[in-house]
Amino acid sequence: MAAAVNAQAPYDLEHIYDPSANAAADVEAATRQAAKEGKHVLLQIGGNWCIWCRRLYKFMHDDARLDSMVRSNYVVYHLNYSKENRNLPLLQKLDYPQRFGFPVLVILDAKGARLHTQDSGLLESADTYDKKKLQNMLRQWTPAALSPAHYATQ
C-alpha cells in the first residue's frame, strides 16, 4: 500500500516550499477547500533550506498510516519562510509561529481561525520524528476531535 501511495505522489524534497507563491491567497484557498471537505487546514511552515522541514515532509509521506490520517482530516499547505520570502504579514496573523523554529505546524479550522500551533521539536526523536507523538498531535486536532457532539452532557 505505501508503495502505491508513493508511486501516485512522488515528491521532490528540494522544492517543497514555493518562495514565489502568494501564501495568503493559497491559505485562503486551502481554507475554502477544507470547508467543502469537512477538514481542517494543516500549515507546515518552513523552507527548502531546512533539513528538519524536509525530514518531516518525508516522514509524513512515507508512512502510509500518517499519510492517510493527514489526507482524511486536513488540507495541507507548505508555507514558505526563507530569505526570498518570509511571509511576515501572514505569520503575524498566525500569532508569530516562527518563534518555535522550523518546521512549525499550524492548524486552522475551516473558517481560517488558528486552532493550534505545534513546535515540531517536541515531536522529534533522535534524528527523525516520533510517529506516536505526531499521530497523537494530529488526532487531537481533527474536526471529529473538536466536535461538540463528543462533549455534550445530558
DOSE-749819 format. One record per atom (N, C-alpha, C, O): residue in three letters; atom name; x, y, z. Coordinates in steps of 0.1 Angstrom, whole numbers, plus 2048, in hexadecimal, padded with zeros to 3 digits. Layout:
N
@code:ALA site:CA u:X v:Y w:Z
...
***
This chain:
154
@code:MET site:N u:808 v:7F4 w:800
@code:MET site:CA u:800 v:800 w:800
@code:MET site:C u:809 v:80D w:800
@code:MET site:O u:806 v:816 w:7F8
@code:ALA site:N u:813 v:80D w:808
@code:ALA site:CA u:81C v:819 w:809
@code:ALA site:C u:822 v:81B w:7FB
@code:ALA site:O u:824 v:827 w:7F7
@code:ALA site:N u:827 v:811 w:7F5
@code:ALA site:CA u:82D v:813 w:7E8
@code:ALA site:C u:823 v:818 w:7DE
@code:ALA site:O u:827 v:821 w:7D5
@code:ALA site:N u:817 v:814 w:7DE
@code:ALA site:CA u:80D v:819 w:7D5
@code:ALA site:C u:80A v:828 w:7D8
@code:ALA site:O u:809 v:830 w:7CE
@code:VAL site:N u:80A v:82C w:7E4
@code:VAL site:CA u:807 v:83A w:7E8
@code:VAL site:C u:813 v:842 w:7E3
@code:VAL site:O u:811 v:84D w:7DC
@code:ASN site:N u:81F v:83E w:7E5
@code:ASN site:CA u:82B v:845 w:7E1
@code:ASN site:C u:82C v:845 w:7D2
@code:ASN site:O u:831 v:84F w:7CC
@code:ALA site:N u:828 v:83B w:7CB
@code:ALA site:CA u:829 v:83A w:7BD
@code:ALA site:C u:81F v:844 w:7B7
@code:ALA site:O u:822 v:84A w:7AC
@code:GLN site:N u:814 v:847 w:7BD
@code:GLN site:CA u:80A v:850 w:7B8
@code:GLN site:C u:80E v:85F w:7BB
@code:GLN site:O u:80A v:868 w:7B4
@code:ALA site:N u:816 v:861 w:7C6
@code:ALA site:CA u:819 v:86E w:7CA
@code:ALA site:C u:828 v:870 w:7CD
@code:ALA site:O u:82C v:871 w:7D8
@code:PRO site:N u:830 v:86F w:7C2
@code:PRO site:CA u:83F v:871 w:7C5
@code:PRO site:C u:841 v:87F w:7CA
@code:PRO site:O u:83A v:888 w:7C6
@code:TYR site:N u:84C v:880 w:7D1
@code:TYR site:CA u:84E v:88E w:7D7
@code:TYR site:C u:85D v:892 w:7D5
@code:TYR site:O u:866 v:889 w:7D3
@code:ASP site:N u:85F v:89F w:7D5
@code:ASP site:CA u:86C v:8A5 w:7D2
@code:ASP site:C u:870 v:8AC w:7DF
@code:ASP site:O u:86A v:8B6 w:7E2
@code:LEU site:N u:879 v:8A6 w:7E7
@code:LEU site:CA u:87D v:8AC w:7F4
@code:LEU site:C u:884 v:8B9 w:7F3
@code:LEU site:O u:886 v:8C0 w:7FD
@code:GLU site:N u:888 v:8BD w:7E7
@code:GLU site:CA u:890 v:8C9 w:7E5
@code:GLU site:C u:886 v:8D5 w:7E2
@code:GLU site:O u:88A v:8E1 w:7E3
@code:HIS site:N u:87A v:8D2 w:7DF
@code:HIS site:CA u:870 v:8DD w:7DB
@code:HIS site:C u:863 v:8DB w:7E1
@code:HIS site:O u:858 v:8DB w:7DA
@code:ILE site:N u:862 v:8D9 w:7EE
@code:ILE site:CA u:856 v:8D7 w:7F5
@code:ILE site:C u:84F v:8E5 w:7F7
@code:ILE site:O u:842 v:8E6 w:7F5
@code:TYR site:N u:856 v:8EF w:7F9
@code:TYR site:CA u:851 v:8FD w:7FB
@code:TYR site:C u:853 v:905 w:7EF
@code:TYR site:O u:85E v:904 w:7E8
@code:ASP site:N u:84A v:90E w:7EC
@code:ASP site:CA u:84B v:917 w:7E1
@code:ASP site:C u:84C v:926 w:7E6
@code:ASP site:O u:842 v:92C w:7EA
@code:PRO site:N u:858 v:92B w:7E5
@code:PRO site:CA u:85A v:939 w:7EA
@code:PRO site:C u:853 v:943 w:7E2
@code:PRO site:O u:850 v:94E w:7E7
@code:SER site:N u:84F v:940 w:7D5
@code:SER site:CA u:848 v:949 w:7CD
@code:SER site:C u:839 v:949 w:7CE
@code:SER site:O u:831 v:950 w:7C8
@code:ALA site:N u:834 v:93F w:7D6
@code:ALA site:CA u:825 v:93D w:7D8
@code:ALA site:C u:81F v:949 w:7DF
@code:ALA site:O u:825 v:950 w:7E8
@code:ASN site:N u:812 v:94C w:7DC
@code:ASN site:CA u:80B v:955 w:7E4
@code:ASN site:C u:804 v:94D w:7EF
@code:ASN site:O u:7F9 v:948 w:7EE
@code:ALA site:N u:80C v:94C w:7FA
@code:ALA site:CA u:808 v:944 w:805
@code:ALA site:C u:7FA v:947 w:80B
@code:ALA site:O u:7F3 v:93F w:80F
@code:ALA site:N u:7F7 v:954 w:80C
@code:ALA site:CA u:7EB v:958 w:812
@code:ALA site:C u:7DF v:953 w:809
@code:ALA site:O u:7D5 v:94E w:80F
@code:ALA site:N u:7E0 v:955 w:7FC
@code:ALA site:CA u:7D6 v:950 w:7F3
@code:ALA site:C u:7D5 v:940 w:7F4
@code:ALA site:O u:7CA v:93B w:7F3
@code:ASP site:N u:7E1 v:93A w:7F5
@code:ASP site:CA u:7E1 v:92B w:7F5
@code:ASP site:C u:7DB v:926 w:802
@code:ASP site:O u:7D3 v:91C w:802
@code:VAL site:N u:7DD v:92D w:80D
@code:VAL site:CA u:7D7 v:928 w:81A
@code:VAL site:C u:7C8 v:92B w:81A
@code:VAL site:O u:7C0 v:922 w:81F
@code:GLU site:N u:7C4 v:936 w:814
@code:GLU site:CA u:7B6 v:938 w:812
@code:GLU site:C u:7AF v:92D w:809
@code:GLU site:O u:7A4 v:928 w:80D
@code:ALA site:N u:7B6 v:929 w:7FF
@code:ALA site:CA u:7B0 v:91E w:7F6
@code:ALA site:C u:7B0 v:911 w:7FE
@code:ALA site:O u:7A7 v:909 w:7FC
@code:ALA site:N u:7BA v:90E w:806
@code:ALA site:CA u:7BB v:902 w:80E
@code:ALA site:C u:7AF v:902 w:818
@code:ALA site:O u:7A9 v:8F8 w:81A
@code:THR site:N u:7AC v:90E w:81D
@code:THR site:CA u:7A1 v:90F w:827
@code:THR site:C u:794 v:90C w:820
@code:THR site:O u:78B v:905 w:826
@code:ARG site:N u:792 v:912 w:814
@code:ARG site:CA u:786 v:90F w:80D
@code:ARG site:C u:784 v:900 w:80A
@code:ARG site:O u:77A v:8FA w:80B
@code:GLN site:N u:78F v:8FA w:806
@code:GLN site:CA u:78F v:8EB w:803
@code:GLN site:C u:78C v:8E3 w:80F
@code:GLN site:O u:784 v:8DA w:80F
@code:ALA site:N u:792 v:8E7 w:81A
@code:ALA site:CA u:78F v:8E0 w:827
@code:ALA site:C u:781 v:8E1 w:82B
@code:ALA site:O u:77B v:8D8 w:82F
@code:ALA site:N u:77B v:8ED w:829
@code:ALA site:CA u:76D v:8EF w:82C
@code:ALA site:C u:764 v:8E6 w:823
@code:ALA site:O u:75A v:8E0 w:828
@code:LYS site:N u:767 v:8E4 w:817
@code:LYS site:CA u:75F v:8DC w:80E
@code:LYS site:C u:761 v:8CD w:811
@code:LYS site:O u:757 v:8C5 w:810
@code:GLU site:N u:76D v:8C9 w:816
@code:GLU site:CA u:770 v:8BB w:819
@code:GLU site:C u:76E v:8B7 w:828
@code:GLU site:O u:770 v:8AC w:82B
@code:GLY site:N u:76A v:8C1 w:830
@code:GLY site:CA u:768 v:8BE w:83F
@code:GLY site:C u:775 v:8BB w:846
@code:GLY site:O u:776 v:8B2 w:84E
@code:LYS site:N u:780 v:8C2 w:842
@code:LYS site:CA u:78D v:8C0 w:848
@code:LYS site:C u:792 v:8CD w:84E
@code:LYS site:O u:78C v:8D7 w:84E
@code:HIS site:N u:79E v:8CB w:854
@code:HIS site:CA u:7A6 v:8D7 w:859
@code:HIS site:C u:7B1 v:8D9 w:84F
@code:HIS site:O u:7B4 v:8D1 w:846
@code:VAL site:N u:7B8 v:8E4 w:851
@code:VAL site:CA u:7C4 v:8E7 w:849
@code:VAL site:C u:7D0 v:8E5 w:852
@code:VAL site:O u:7D1 v:8E9 w:85D
@code:LEU site:N u:7DA v:8DE w:84C
@code:LEU site:CA u:7E7 v:8DB w:853
@code:LEU site:C u:7F1 v:8E3 w:84B
@code:LEU site:O u:7F4 v:8E0 w:840
@code:LEU site:N u:7F7 v:8ED w:852
@code:LEU site:CA u:802 v:8F5 w:84C
@code:LEU site:C u:80F v:8F0 w:851
@code:LEU site:O u:811 v:8EF w:85D
@code:GLN site:N u:817 v:8EC w:848
@code:GLN site:CA u:825 v:8E8 w:84C
@code:GLN site:C u:82E v:8F4 w:848
@code:GLN site:O u:82F v:8F6 w:83C
@code:ILE site:N u:832 v:8FC w:851
@code:ILE site:CA u:83A v:908 w:84E
@code:ILE site:C u:849 v:905 w:84F
@code:ILE site:O u:84E v:900 w:859
@code:GLY site:N u:850 v:909 w:845
@code:GLY site:CA u:85E v:906 w:844
@code:GLY site:C u:864 v:90A w:837
@code:GLY site:O u:85E v:913 w:830
@code:GLY site:N u:86F v:904 w:833
@code:GLY site:CA u:875 v:908 w:826
@code:GLY site:C u:87D v:8FC w:821
@code:GLY site:O u:880 v:8F3 w:828
@code:ASN site:N u:880 v:8FD w:814
@code:ASN site:CA u:888 v:8F3 w:80D
@code:ASN site:C u:896 v:8F2 w:813
@code:ASN site:O u:89D v:8E8 w:812
@code:TRP site:N u:89B v:8FC w:81A
@code:TRP site:CA u:8A8 v:8FD w:820
@code:TRP site:C u:8A8 v:8F5 w:82D
@code:TRP site:O u:8B3 v:8F2 w:832
@code:CYS site:N u:89D v:8F1 w:832
@code:CYS site:CA u:89C v:8EB w:840
@code:CYS site:C u:89B v:8DC w:83F
@code:CYS site:O u:892 v:8D6 w:83A
@code:ILE site:N u:8A6 v:8D5 w:844
@code:ILE site:CA u:8A7 v:8C6 w:844
@code:ILE site:C u:89B v:8C0 w:84C
@code:ILE site:O u:896 v:8B6 w:848
@code:TRP site:N u:898 v:8C6 w:857
@code:TRP site:CA u:88D v:8C0 w:85F
@code:TRP site:C u:87F v:8C2 w:858
@code:TRP site:O u:876 v:8B9 w:85A
@code:CYS site:N u:87E v:8CC w:850
@code:CYS site:CA u:871 v:8CE w:848
@code:CYS site:C u:870 v:8C2 w:83E
@code:CYS site:O u:866 v:8BD w:83C
@code:ARG site:N u:87C v:8C0 w:838
@code:ARG site:CA u:87C v:8B5 w:82E
@code:ARG site:C u:87A v:8A7 w:835
@code:ARG site:O u:873 v:89F w:82F
@code:ARG site:N u:880 v:8A5 w:840
@code:ARG site:CA u:87E v:899 w:847
@code:ARG site:C u:86F v:897 w:84B
@code:ARG site:O u:86A v:88C w:84A
@code:LEU site:N u:869 v:8A1 w:850
@code:LEU site:CA u:85B v:8A0 w:854
@code:LEU site:C u:852 v:89D w:848
@code:LEU site:O u:849 v:894 w:849
@code:TYR site:N u:854 v:8A4 w:83D
@code:TYR site:CA u:84D v:8A1 w:831
@code:TYR site:C u:84E v:892 w:82D
@code:TYR site:O u:844 v:88C w:82A
@code:LYS site:N u:85A v:88E w:82C
@code:LYS site:CA u:85D v:880 w:828
@code:LYS site:C u:857 v:876 w:832
@code:LYS site:O u:851 v:86C w:82E
@code:PHE site:N u:859 v:879 w:83F
@code:PHE site:CA u:853 v:870 w:84A
@code:PHE site:C u:844 v:86E w:848
@code:PHE site:O u:83F v:863 w:849
@code:MET site:N u:83D v:879 w:846
@code:MET site:CA u:82F v:879 w:845
@code:MET site:C u:82A v:872 w:839
@code:MET site:O u:820 v:86B w:839
@code:HIS site:N u:831 v:873 w:82E
@code:HIS site:CA u:82D v:86D w:821
@code:HIS site:C u:831 v:85F w:820
@code:HIS site:O u:82A v:857 w:81A
@code:ASP site:N u:83C v:85B w:826
@code:ASP site:CA u:841 v:84D w:825
@code:ASP site:C u:839 v:843 w:82E
@code:ASP site:O u:839 v:837 w:82B
@code:ASP site:N u:833 v:848 w:838
@code:ASP site:CA u:82B v:83F w:841
@code:ASP site:C u:81C v:83F w:83C
@code:ASP site:O u:816 v:84A w:83D
@code:ALA site:N u:818 v:834 w:837
@code:ALA site:CA u:80A v:833 w:832
@code:ALA site:C u:7FF v:837 w:83C
@code:ALA site:O u:7F6 v:83E w:838
@code:ARG site:N u:801 v:833 w:848
@code:ARG site:CA u:7F7 v:837 w:852
@code:ARG site:C u:7F6 v:846 w:855
@code:ARG site:O u:7EC v:84C w:856
@code:LEU site:N u:802 v:84C w:857
@code:LEU site:CA u:802 v:85A w:859
@code:LEU site:C u:7FD v:862 w:84C
@code:LEU site:O u:7F5 v:86B w:84E
@code:ASP site:N u:801 v:85E w:841
@code:ASP site:CA u:7FD v:864 w:834
@code:ASP site:C u:7EE v:863 w:833
@code:ASP site:O u:7E7 v:86D w:82F
@code:SER site:N u:7E8 v:858 w:836
@code:SER site:CA u:7DA v:856 w:836
@code:SER site:C u:7D2 v:85F w:840
@code:SER site:O u:7C8 v:865 w:83D
@code:MET site:N u:7D8 v:85F w:84C
@code:MET site:CA u:7D2 v:867 w:856
@code:MET site:C u:7D2 v:876 w:852
@code:MET site:O u:7C8 v:87D w:854
@code:VAL site:N u:7DD v:87B w:84D
@code:VAL site:CA u:7DE v:889 w:848
@code:VAL site:C u:7D4 v:88B w:83D
@code:VAL site:O u:7CC v:895 w:83D
@code:ARG site:N u:7D4 v:883 w:833
@code:ARG site:CA u:7CB v:885 w:827
@code:ARG site:C u:7BC v:884 w:82B
@code:ARG site:O u:7B4 v:88B w:825
@code:SER site:N u:7B9 v:87C w:835
@code:SER site:CA u:7AB v:87B w:839
@code:SER site:C u:7A6 v:887 w:841
@code:SER site:O u:79A v:889 w:841
@code:ASN site:N u:7AF v:88E w:848
@code:ASN site:CA u:7AA v:898 w:851
@code:ASN site:C u:7AF v:8A6 w:84E
@code:ASN site:O u:7AA v:8B0 w:854
@code:TYR site:N u:7B9 v:8A8 w:845
@code:TYR site:CA u:7BF v:8B5 w:843
@code:TYR site:C u:7C1 v:8B8 w:834
@code:TYR site:O u:7C3 v:8AF w:82C
@code:VAL site:N u:7C0 v:8C4 w:831
@code:VAL site:CA u:7C5 v:8CA w:825
@code:VAL site:C u:7D3 v:8CF w:828
@code:VAL site:O u:7D4 v:8D8 w:831
@code:VAL site:N u:7DD v:8CB w:822
@code:VAL site:CA u:7EB v:8CE w:826
@code:VAL site:C u:7F0 v:8D9 w:81C
@code:VAL site:O u:7EE v:8D9 w:810
@code:TYR site:N u:7F7 v:8E3 w:823
@code:TYR site:CA u:7FE v:8ED w:81B
@code:TYR site:C u:80C v:8F0 w:821
@code:TYR site:O u:80D v:8F1 w:82D
@code:HIS site:N u:816 v:8F0 w:818
@code:HIS site:CA u:824 v:8F2 w:81D
@code:HIS site:C u:827 v:901 w:81B
@code:HIS site:O u:829 v:906 w:810
@code:LEU site:N u:826 v:908 w:826
@code:LEU site:CA u:828 v:917 w:826
@code:LEU site:C u:837 v:91A w:827
@code:LEU site:O u:83E v:916 w:830
@code:ASN site:N u:83C v:921 w:81D
@code:ASN site:CA u:84A v:924 w:81C
@code:ASN site:C u:84E v:92F w:826
@code:ASN site:O u:848 v:939 w:829
@code:TYR site:N u:85A v:92D w:82C
@code:TYR site:CA u:861 v:937 w:834
@code:TYR site:C u:870 v:935 w:82F
@code:TYR site:O u:877 v:92B w:832
@code:SER site:N u:875 v:93F w:828
@code:SER site:CA u:883 v:93F w:823
@code:SER site:C u:887 v:94D w:821
@code:SER site:O u:87F v:957 w:823
@code:LYS site:N u:894 v:94F w:81E
@code:LYS site:CA u:899 v:95D w:81C
@code:LYS site:C u:892 v:963 w:810
@code:LYS site:O u:891 v:96F w:80F
@code:GLU site:N u:88E v:95B w:806
@code:GLU site:CA u:887 v:960 w:7FA
@code:GLU site:C u:879 v:965 w:7FE
@code:GLU site:O u:874 v:96F w:7F8
@code:ASN site:N u:872 v:95F w:808
@code:ASN site:CA u:865 v:963 w:80B
@code:ASN site:C u:862 v:95D w:819
@code:ASN site:O u:860 v:951 w:81B
@code:ARG site:N u:861 v:966 w:823
@code:ARG site:CA u:85F v:962 w:831
@code:ARG site:C u:850 v:961 w:834
@code:ARG site:O u:84C v:95C w:83E
@code:ASN site:N u:847 v:967 w:82B
@code:ASN site:CA u:839 v:967 w:82E
@code:ASN site:C u:835 v:96C w:83B
@code:ASN site:O u:82C v:967 w:842
@code:LEU site:N u:83C v:977 w:83F
@code:LEU site:CA u:83A v:97D w:84D
@code:LEU site:C u:82C v:982 w:850
@code:LEU site:O u:827 v:980 w:85B
@code:PRO site:N u:825 v:988 w:846
@code:PRO site:CA u:817 v:98D w:849
@code:PRO site:C u:80E v:981 w:84D
@code:PRO site:O u:806 v:982 w:856
@code:LEU site:N u:80F v:976 w:845
@code:LEU site:CA u:807 v:96A w:848
@code:LEU site:C u:80B v:964 w:856
@code:LEU site:O u:802 v:960 w:85D
@code:LEU site:N u:818 v:963 w:858
@code:LEU site:CA u:81C v:95D w:865
@code:LEU site:C u:818 v:966 w:871
@code:LEU site:O u:815 v:960 w:87C
@code:GLN site:N u:817 v:973 w:86F
@code:GLN site:CA u:812 v:97B w:879
@code:GLN site:C u:804 v:978 w:87C
@code:GLN site:O u:800 v:977 w:888
@code:LYS site:N u:7FC v:976 w:872
@code:LYS site:CA u:7ED v:972 w:874
@code:LYS site:C u:7EC v:964 w:87B
@code:LYS site:O u:7E2 v:962 w:881
@code:LEU site:N u:7F6 v:95C w:87A
@code:LEU site:CA u:7F6 v:94F w:880
@code:LEU site:C u:7FD v:94F w:88E
@code:LEU site:O u:800 v:945 w:893
@code:ASP site:N u:7FF v:95B w:893
@code:ASP site:CA u:805 v:95D w:8A0
@code:ASP site:C u:813 v:958 w:8A1
@code:ASP site:O u:817 v:953 w:8AB
@code:TYR site:N u:81B v:95B w:897
@code:TYR site:CA u:82A v:959 w:897
@code:TYR site:C u:82E v:94B w:89A
@code:TYR site:O u:836 v:949 w:8A3
@code:PRO site:N u:82A v:941 w:892
@code:PRO site:CA u:82E v:933 w:895
@code:PRO site:C u:83D v:931 w:893
@code:PRO site:O u:842 v:927 w:898
@code:GLN site:N u:844 v:93A w:88B
@code:GLN site:CA u:852 v:938 w:889
@code:GLN site:C u:85A v:939 w:896
@code:GLN site:O u:866 v:935 w:897
@code:ARG site:N u:854 v:93D w:8A1
@code:ARG site:CA u:85A v:93D w:8AE
@code:ARG site:C u:85F v:92F w:8B3
@code:ARG site:O u:867 v:92E w:8BB
@code:PHE site:N u:859 v:925 w:8AD
@code:PHE site:CA u:85C v:917 w:8B1
@code:PHE site:C u:867 v:911 w:8A8
@code:PHE site:O u:86B v:906 w:8AB
@code:GLY site:N u:86C v:918 w:89E
@code:GLY site:CA u:875 v:913 w:895
@code:GLY site:C u:86E v:90C w:88A
@code:GLY site:O u:862 v:90D w:888
@code:PHE site:N u:875 v:904 w:881
@code:PHE site:CA u:870 v:8FE w:876
@code:PHE site:C u:873 v:8EF w:875
@code:PHE site:O u:87E v:8EC w:879
@code:PRO site:N u:86A v:8E7 w:870
@code:PRO site:CA u:85D v:8EB w:86C
@code:PRO site:C u:854 v:8EE w:878
@code:PRO site:O u:857 v:8E9 w:883
@code:VAL site:N u:84A v:8F5 w:876
@code:VAL site:CA u:840 v:8F7 w:880
@code:VAL site:C u:832 v:8F4 w:879
@code:VAL site:O u:830 v:8F7 w:86D
@code:LEU site:N u:829 v:8ED w:880
@code:LEU site:CA u:81C v:8E9 w:87B
@code:LEU site:C u:812 v:8F2 w:881
@code:LEU site:O u:811 v:8F5 w:88D
@code:VAL site:N u:809 v:8F7 w:878
@code:VAL site:CA u:7FD v:8FF w:87D
@code:VAL site:C u:7F1 v:8F8 w:877
@code:VAL site:O u:7F0 v:8F5 w:86B
@code:ILE site:N u:7E7 v:8F7 w:880
@code:ILE site:CA u:7DA v:8F1 w:87C
@code:ILE site:C u:7D0 v:8FC w:87C
@code:ILE site:O u:7CE v:902 w:886
@code:LEU site:N u:7C9 v:8FD w:871
@code:LEU site:CA u:7BE v:906 w:870
@code:LEU site:C u:7B1 v:8FF w:86E
@code:LEU site:O u:7B0 v:8F4 w:868
@code:ASP site:N u:7A6 v:905 w:873
@code:ASP site:CA u:799 v:8FE w:870
@code:ASP site:C u:794 v:902 w:862
@code:ASP site:O u:79B v:909 w:85B
@code:ALA site:N u:789 v:8FD w:85E
@code:ALA site:CA u:784 v:900 w:850
@code:ALA site:C u:77F v:90E w:84E
@code:ALA site:O u:77C v:912 w:843
@code:LYS site:N u:780 v:916 w:858
@code:LYS site:CA u:77D v:925 w:857
@code:LYS site:C u:78A v:92D w:857
@code:LYS site:O u:78A v:939 w:855
@code:GLY site:N u:795 v:926 w:859
@code:GLY site:CA u:7A2 v:92D w:859
@code:GLY site:C u:7A7 v:931 w:866
@code:GLY site:O u:7B1 v:938 w:867
@code:ALA site:N u:7A0 v:92E w:871
@code:ALA site:CA u:7A4 v:931 w:87E
@code:ALA site:C u:7AF v:928 w:883
@code:ALA site:O u:7AE v:91C w:881
@code:ARG site:N u:7B9 v:92E w:889
@code:ARG site:CA u:7C4 v:925 w:88E
@code:ARG site:C u:7BF v:91D w:89A
@code:ARG site:O u:7BA v:923 w:8A4
@code:LEU site:N u:7C1 v:910 w:89A
@code:LEU site:CA u:7BD v:907 w:8A5
@code:LEU site:C u:7C9 v:904 w:8AD
@code:LEU site:O u:7C8 v:903 w:8BA
@code:HIS site:N u:7D5 v:902 w:8A7
@code:HIS site:CA u:7E0 v:8FC w:8AE
@code:HIS site:C u:7ED v:8FF w:8A6
@code:HIS site:O u:7ED v:8FF w:89A
@code:THR site:N u:7F7 v:902 w:8AE
@code:THR site:CA u:805 v:903 w:8A9
@code:THR site:C u:80E v:8F9 w:8AF
@code:THR site:O u:80E v:8F8 w:8BC
@code:GLN site:N u:814 v:8F1 w:8A8
@code:GLN site:CA u:81C v:8E6 w:8AD
@code:GLN site:C u:82B v:8E8 w:8AA
@code:GLN site:O u:82F v:8E9 w:89F
@code:ASP site:N u:833 v:8E8 w:8B5
@code:ASP site:CA u:841 v:8E8 w:8B4
@code:ASP site:C u:845 v:8DA w:8B0
@code:ASP site:O u:844 v:8D1 w:8B7
@code:SER site:N u:84B v:8D9 w:8A4
@code:SER site:CA u:84E v:8CB w:89F
@code:SER site:C u:859 v:8C5 w:8A6
@code:SER site:O u:85B v:8B9 w:8A5
@code:GLY site:N u:861 v:8CD w:8AD
@code:GLY site:CA u:86C v:8C7 w:8B5
@code:GLY site:C u:867 v:8BE w:8BF
@code:GLY site:O u:86E v:8B4 w:8C3
@code:LEU site:N u:85B v:8C0 w:8C4
@code:LEU site:CA u:855 v:8B7 w:8CE
@code:LEU site:C u:851 v:8AA w:8C8
@code:LEU site:O u:84D v:8A1 w:8D0
@code:LEU site:N u:851 v:8A9 w:8BB
@code:LEU site:CA u:84D v:89C w:8B4
@code:LEU site:C u:859 v:894 w:8AF
@code:LEU site:O u:857 v:88A w:8A9
@code:GLU site:N u:865 v:899 w:8B2
@code:GLU site:CA u:871 v:893 w:8AD
@code:GLU site:C u:875 v:887 w:8B6
@code:GLU site:O u:871 v:886 w:8C2
@code:SER site:N u:87D v:87E w:8B0
@code:SER site:CA u:883 v:873 w:8B7
@code:SER site:C u:890 v:871 w:8B0
@code:SER site:O u:891 v:86C w:8A5
@code:ALA site:N u:89B v:874 w:8B7
@code:ALA site:CA u:8A9 v:872 w:8B2
@code:ALA site:C u:8AA v:87B w:8A5
@code:ALA site:O u:8A8 v:887 w:8A6
@code:ASP site:N u:8AD v:875 w:899
@code:ASP site:CA u:8AE v:87D w:88D
@code:ASP site:C u:8A2 v:87B w:884
@code:ASP site:O u:8A3 v:87C w:877
@code:THR site:N u:897 v:878 w:88A
@code:THR site:CA u:88A v:876 w:882
@code:THR site:C u:87F v:87B w:88A
@code:THR site:O u:880 v:882 w:894
@code:TYR site:N u:873 v:877 w:887
@code:TYR site:CA u:867 v:87A w:88E
@code:TYR site:C u:861 v:86E w:895
@code:TYR site:O u:863 v:863 w:891
@code:ASP site:N u:859 v:870 w:8A0
@code:ASP site:CA u:853 v:865 w:8A7
@code:ASP site:C u:845 v:863 w:8A2
@code:ASP site:O u:83D v:86C w:8A3
@code:LYS site:N u:842 v:858 w:89C
@code:LYS site:CA u:836 v:855 w:895
@code:LYS site:C u:82A v:857 w:89F
@code:LYS site:O u:820 v:85D w:89C
@code:LYS site:N u:82B v:851 w:8AB
@code:LYS site:CA u:820 v:852 w:8B5
@code:LYS site:C u:81D v:860 w:8B9
@code:LYS site:O u:811 v:864 w:8BA
@code:LYS site:N u:827 v:868 w:8BB
@code:LYS site:CA u:825 v:876 w:8BF
@code:LYS site:C u:81E v:87E w:8B4
@code:LYS site:O u:815 v:885 w:8B6
@code:LEU site:N u:823 v:87B w:8A8
@code:LEU site:CA u:81D v:882 w:89C
@code:LEU site:C u:80E v:87E w:89A
@code:LEU site:O u:806 v:886 w:898
@code:GLN site:N u:80C v:871 w:89B
@code:GLN site:CA u:7FE v:86C w:89A
@code:GLN site:C u:7F5 v:872 w:8A4
@code:GLN site:O u:7EA v:876 w:8A1
@code:ASN site:N u:7FA v:872 w:8B1
@code:ASN site:CA u:7F2 v:877 w:8BC
@code:ASN site:C u:7EE v:886 w:8B9
@code:ASN site:O u:7E3 v:88A w:8BB
@code:MET site:N u:7F8 v:88E w:8B5
@code:MET site:CA u:7F6 v:89C w:8B3
@code:MET site:C u:7EC v:89E w:8A8
@code:MET site:O u:7E2 v:8A6 w:8A9
@code:LEU site:N u:7EE v:897 w:89D
@code:LEU site:CA u:7E4 v:898 w:892
@code:LEU site:C u:7D6 v:893 w:896
@code:LEU site:O u:7CC v:89A w:892
@code:ARG site:N u:7D5 v:889 w:89D
@code:ARG site:CA u:7C8 v:883 w:8A1
@code:ARG site:C u:7C1 v:88D w:8AA
@code:ARG site:O u:7B5 v:88F w:8AA
@code:GLN site:N u:7C8 v:894 w:8B3
@code:GLN site:CA u:7C2 v:89D w:8BD
@code:GLN site:C u:7BC v:8AA w:8B6
@code:GLN site:O u:7B4 v:8B1 w:8BD
@code:TRP site:N u:7C0 v:8AD w:8AA
@code:TRP site:CA u:7BB v:8B9 w:8A3
@code:TRP site:C u:7B3 v:8B6 w:897
@code:TRP site:O u:7B1 v:8BF w:88F
@code:THR site:N u:7AE v:8AA w:895
@code:THR site:CA u:7A5 v:8A7 w:88A
@code:THR site:C u:798 v:8AD w:88C
@code:THR site:O u:794 v:8B1 w:897
@code:PRO site:N u:790 v:8AF w:881
@code:PRO site:CA u:783 v:8B5 w:883
@code:PRO site:C u:77A v:8AC w:88C
@code:PRO site:O u:773 v:8B1 w:894
@code:ALA site:N u:77C v:89F w:88B
@code:ALA site:CA u:774 v:896 w:894
@code:ALA site:C u:777 v:898 w:8A2
@code:ALA site:O u:76F v:898 w:8AB
@code:ALA site:N u:784 v:899 w:8A5
@code:ALA site:CA u:789 v:89B w:8B3
@code:ALA site:C u:783 v:8A8 w:8B9
@code:ALA site:O u:781 v:8A9 w:8C6
@code:LEU site:N u:780 v:8B2 w:8B1
@code:LEU site:CA u:77B v:8BF w:8B6
@code:LEU site:C u:76C v:8C0 w:8B5
@code:LEU site:O u:767 v:8CB w:8B7
@code:SER site:N u:766 v:8B5 w:8B1
@code:SER site:CA u:757 v:8B6 w:8AF
@code:SER site:C u:750 v:8B7 w:8BD
@code:SER site:O u:753 v:8AF w:8C6
@code:PRO site:N u:748 v:8C1 w:8BE
@code:PRO site:CA u:740 v:8C2 w:8CB
@code:PRO site:C u:738 v:8B6 w:8CF
@code:PRO site:O u:736 v:8B4 w:8DB
@code:ALA site:N u:734 v:8AE w:8C5
@code:ALA site:CA u:72C v:8A3 w:8C8
@code:ALA site:C u:733 v:899 w:8D1
@code:ALA site:O u:72D v:891 w:8D8
@code:HIS site:N u:740 v:898 w:8D0
@code:HIS site:CA u:748 v:88F w:8D9
@code:HIS site:C u:748 v:893 w:8E7
@code:HIS site:O u:74B v:88B w:8F0
@code:TYR site:N u:745 v:8A0 w:8EA
@code:TYR site:CA u:746 v:8A5 w:8F7
@code:TYR site:C u:739 v:8AA w:8FD
@code:TYR site:O u:739 v:8B0 w:908
@code:ALA site:N u:72E v:8A8 w:8F7
@code:ALA site:CA u:721 v:8AC w:8FC
@code:ALA site:C u:71D v:8A4 w:908
@code:ALA site:O u:720 v:898 w:909
@code:THR site:N u:718 v:8AB w:912
@code:THR site:CA u:713 v:8A5 w:91E
@code:THR site:C u:704 v:8A3 w:91D
@code:THR site:O u:6FD v:8AB w:916
@code:GLN site:N u:6FF v:899 w:924
@code:GLN site:CA u:6F1 v:896 w:924
@code:GLN site:C u:6EB v:89A w:931
@code:GLN site:O u:6DE v:898 w:932
***
